[in-house]
Amino acid sequence: MATHLSDEELIKRAKKGDERAFTQLVRRYESLVYSFAFKVCRNEEKASETWQDTFVNVFRKLHQFDGRSKFTTWLYSIVTNSCRMKRRQRKLDKASVSIESPTESHDGSDDDPSVLTIPPWKDTPLDAVIDKELRTLLDEAIQRLPYDYRVVFVLRDVEGMSAEETGKILKLSVPAVKSRLRRARVFLREQLNPYMTA
Amino acid sequence: MKRIHKHSALCREVARHIQNQLDAELLSPACREIRKHLRRCPTCTAYLDSLKKTVLLYRRYPDPHVPAIMREKLFAILKTTT
């Protein structure tokens, strides 16, 4: 099958039972799904399970996709739901910590007290390969971030989705997305601060 | 941790802005006062820099590859689903 067919055409054919069209869709988006699942789960085994669940759900629910949103938006929402279900099954949120100020203000009113005491961060290793030590640090820091904040951070700051798209994927208002993103950034900065100023 | 700066109410205000807006939006005309403050406040500049670096580090984290065996496993499952 020609690999240049649009998503719309592949989806149309896959809905009619064309297995090759579905295979093509899987190949087109398998890396995106796996990468996103890994960035949220931070574990290869969990990412693999989420990847598989996602495509099984896409296969089962493709007839529900009406094309009103982008296919990737729909796909991301299936991945995030698969991740959430997996976490519930395994009760995996134990590693994360609660973020202070449980009320989500939408006016940007939470302060980071550490702004008082900021020594500059070192320039490296942004220009270098991220080594194993730093990778472990980044994994541990983001795993301490509660899932609902982590997924917003990954969608907005890592995957580059807009606040509107992120809201659509997670069924959140734009102010709620912005509030969670702000808190996630502040939390992760705090986690990395000792390493980056050492 | 070493205290290097006693922040003002304006620093607090700037901190709120830069937690929300790290890059392009800070260039907008509405953020002129923020930019002005950043030019003369090393603490707020360091804070902005550290938030930007936090995001950059996660963006630069290498993408993992899909293990080939997973594809085979998936299509085997899908065959039983139909």
HADDOCK unambig.tbl for C-alpha pairs under 7 A between the chains (distance, minus, plus):
assign (segid A and resid 31 and name CA) (segid B and resid 65 and name CA) 6.82 0.50 0.50
assign (segid A and resid 31 and name CA) (segid B and resid 66 and name CA) 6.18 0.50 0.50
assign (segid A and resid 34 and name CA) (segid B and resid 66 and name CA) 6.25 0.50 0.50
assign (segid A and resid 35 and name CA) (segid B and resid 63 and name CA) 5.89 0.50 0.50
assign (segid A and resid 35 and name CA) (segid B and resid 64 and name CA) 5.92 0.50 0.50
assign (segid A and resid 52 and name CA) (segid B and resid 74 and name CA) 6.11 0.50 0.50
assign (segid A and resid 56 and name CA) (segid B and resid 78 and name CA) 6.73 0.50 0.50
assign (segid A and resid 108 and name CA) (segid B and resid 16 and name CA) 6.09 0.50 0.50
assign (segid A and resid 109 and name CA) (segid B and resid 16 and name CA) 6.89 0.50 0.50
assign (segid A and resid 111 and name CA) (segid B and resid 16 and name CA) 6.70 0.50 0.50
assign (segid A and resid 115 and name CA) (segid B and resid 47 and name CA) 6.48 0.50 0.50
assign (segid A and resid 116 and name CA) (segid B and resid 3 and name CA) 6.83 0.50 0.50
assign (segid A and resid 116 and name CA) (segid B and resid 5 and name CA) 6.13 0.50 0.50
assign (segid A and resid 116 and name CA) (segid B and resid 6 and name CA) 6.22 0.50 0.50
assign (segid A and resid 116 and name CA) (segid B and resid 7 and name CA) 5.88 0.50 0.50
assign (segid A and resid 117 and name CA) (segid B and resid 1 and name CA) 6.92 0.50 0.50
assign (segid A and resid 117 and name CA) (segid B and resid 2 and name CA) 6.29 0.50 0.50
assign (segid A and resid 117 and name CA) (segid B and resid 3 and name CA) 4.71 0.50 0.50
assign (segid A and resid 117 and name CA) (segid B and resid 4 and name CA) 5.73 0.50 0.50
assign (segid A and resid 117 and name CA) (segid B and resid 5 and name CA) 6.47 0.50 0.50
assign (segid A and resid 118 and name CA) (segid B and resid 43 and name CA) 6.00 0.50 0.50
assign (segid A and resid 118 and name CA) (segid B and resid 46 and name CA) 6.53 0.50 0.50
assign (segid A and resid 118 and name CA) (segid B and resid 47 and name CA) 6.26 0.50 0.50
assign (segid A and resid 119 and name CA) (segid B and resid 46 and name CA) 6.89 0.50 0.50
assign (segid A and resid 120 and name CA) (segid B and resid 46 and name CA) 5.06 0.50 0.50
assign (segid A and resid 121 and name CA) (segid B and resid 50 and name CA) 6.00 0.50 0.50
assign (segid A and resid 126 and name CA) (segid B and resid 57 and name CA) 6.70 0.50 0.50
assign (segid A and resid 130 and name CA) (segid B and resid 61 and name CA) 6.75 0.50 0.50
assign (segid A and resid 157 and name CA) (segid B and resid 55 and name CA) 6.40 0.50 0.50
assign (segid A and resid 158 and name CA) (segid B and resid 58 and name CA) 6.56 0.50 0.50
assign (segid A and resid 158 and name CA) (segid B and resid 59 and name CA) 5.10 0.50 0.50
assign (segid A and resid 182 and name CA) (segid B and resid 19 and name CA) 5.40 0.50 0.50
assign (segid A and resid 182 and name CA) (segid B and resid 20 and name CA) 5.56 0.50 0.50
assign (segid A and resid 185 and name CA) (segid B and resid 51 and name CA) 6.70 0.50 0.50
assign (segid A and resid 186 and name CA) (segid B and resid 19 and name CA) 6.99 0.50 0.50
assign (segid A and resid 188 and name CA) (segid B and resid 54 and name CA) 6.88 0.50 0.50
assign (segid A and resid 189 and name CA) (segid B and resid 50 and name CA) 6.79 0.50 0.50
assign (segid A and resid 189 and name CA) (segid B and resid 51 and name CA) 6.00 0.50 0.50
assign (segid A and resid 189 and name CA) (segid B and resid 54 and name CA) 5.69 0.50 0.50
